[in-house]
Amino acid sequence: CSFTDASGKPRHPLEFERVSCFLDTFSRSRRTAKQWSHLRQLGLDTLFLGAESGSLRVLKLLRKPGHPRLLKSLVQKLKQAGIKVNVIIMTGVGGKEMASEHVESTATLLNSLPLSESDRIQFSAFMPNEDSEYSHRADAQKLTPLTPLECRLQKKQICSLLKSGKGPTRSLYDVNQFVY
């Protein structure tokens, strides 16, 4: 099935000017670069990727399957297809006890991705529900939550370790609550 405008240019079937979507980076999407290119032709402009952290331990605490290295090949396919990438990172997850590992591993992951000026790295302060599975696991491991100020400082620490020069915009992804 192919959708085009009067000039023959590919268009989205519902007449959207731009389409964005979210993908959990660990759901192991098996799309090829060609399939991503087809989605781009249909109007997919930006993909939001919930990376959360570059630390395998932090991801396991969140019960995220997979490995951070899987993100690199996905981002390469998206960039080959001409799709902009917004990588979402959580600050504060893992508490004070995993903070250094989270900062260093996340900066290493972000620096390994082929991101450009058209892309974005978004930081979201982790705000777990007190009765969530995450909170119970964090309590069992005696993890100390970061305050909102410490989350902002963690964002600055990660940004200070990122490659300098032209690259992705860095911004806040303001979501009041994640429930795990």
N, C-alpha and C positions, 0 to 999 in steps of 0.2 A: 504494500500500500504506500502510495507516495502523495504528499500534499505539497502543492506549489501555489504561488500567487499568479496573477495575470502575466507577469514577466517570466515565469518559469522558475523563480527563486523558491527554494524549499521554505515552507512555513509550517507553523504548528497548526494542527487541525482545528483547534478551538480559537484561533486568531490571537493567541497571546503574543505579545512583543518579546517576552523573555520568560524563560522557565528556569527555576532553581529547585533543587531538591536536597534532601539530607540522606546521607548514607553512613551507617555504622561501619567503621573501617574494618571491623573484625568479622563481619557476616560473610566474608569470603566470596564476594561477588566474582563471578567467573567471566565477566564481560571482556571481550577482546577490544583492542584499540579500534578496530573497524566498527564494532557495535557502538562504542562510545562516540565515534565519528558520526554514525547514523543518528544517534540521539542529539548530537550537536546540530545536525542539519534540520532536525525537527524542532529546534528551538531551545534545547537545554543549554543554558548559558553558564550556570554556576552550580557547583556541587559543594555542599557543606559536609565536611568530614569530621565526625566526632572521634578524634584521636585520643583525647583525654590526657594521655601521658606517654612519654617515651620509656618509662620504667615498667618492665615486665612485672615486678612485684606489686606496683601500684595497680596495674591493670588486673592482676589476679585478685587483689583486694576488692576491686570493683566488679569482679566476676566477668571480666571481658575476655573472651577466648581469643586465641591467635597470638601473634607476635608483632611488635611495632615495625619490624623490618618489612612486613607485608605492605605497609603503607607506601613505601617508595615505588614499587612497581605499579601500584594503582595510580599514584599521582603522575607517573611517567605516561601511562596510557591516557589519562585525562588531558594532560598537556599536549600530547600528540594529536588529540582530537580537537584541540582548541577550546577546551572547557576550562573556565576559571575555577580555582580551588580556594575554598575557605576552610582552613584547618582550625578546629575548635579544641582548645586546651583548657583543662580544669586547673585552677589554682586551689591549693589547700588540701587536695585529696592526698591521703596517706599521712596526714598530720605532721607534727614537728619531727617525729622520728624518721620519716621517709622524705623529708623536705629536700635535703641535699641531693639525694638520689633522683628524686623527681625533677628537680631543676636541671641537673647535669644531663640526665638521660633525655629529657624533653628537648633541651637545646641541641643536643647531638642529633636527635631525630629530625628536628626542624631544619638544621643545617644540611642534612643529607638529602632533603627534598628539592626537586627542581622547580622551586617556586619563583615567580617573577613579580614585576610591579603590578600586574593586573590581579594578583592573588591577595589573600588576606590571612593573617593569623589572628584568631580571636580568642580572647581569654575570658573565661567564665569562672567566677568564684564558686567553689563547691559549697553548697548549703544542704547538708543531709538532713532528712527528717529524723527526729530523735528516736522514733520507733522503727526505723528502717532496718533492713538486713545489714546494710553497710554499717550503720551505727552500732549494731550488736557485734559485728566482727571487729570494728575499730575498738570498741570497749573491751572485748575479750583480749585484744592484742595490746591494750593499754596505750592507744594512740591518743596524743593530745591534739585537739582540733586547732587549726590556725584561726586567728581573729580576722575580721574583714581587713584591717590594716595589714596584717601579716600576709594575707592573700595578695593585696596590692603590691607589697614589697617582693613577694615571690614572682609576680609578673615582671617586675623590673629586673630581678635577678636573671630570669630566663632571657629577657630581651637583651640584657648586657652581654650575654654569651652568644647571641646570634651574629651571623656574618654582617659586616658593615657594608655600606654602599646601597645602591638601589636594589630593592627587593620588595617583598610583600608588605602591605600596610599592616600595622599592628593596631588592634582595637579591642574594645570590651564587647563581650557577648553577654548582655545583661539578662540573665534568667534568674528569677528569685529563688527557685528551688528545684533541685534534682532529687528524685526519690529512688533510693536503692535499698 
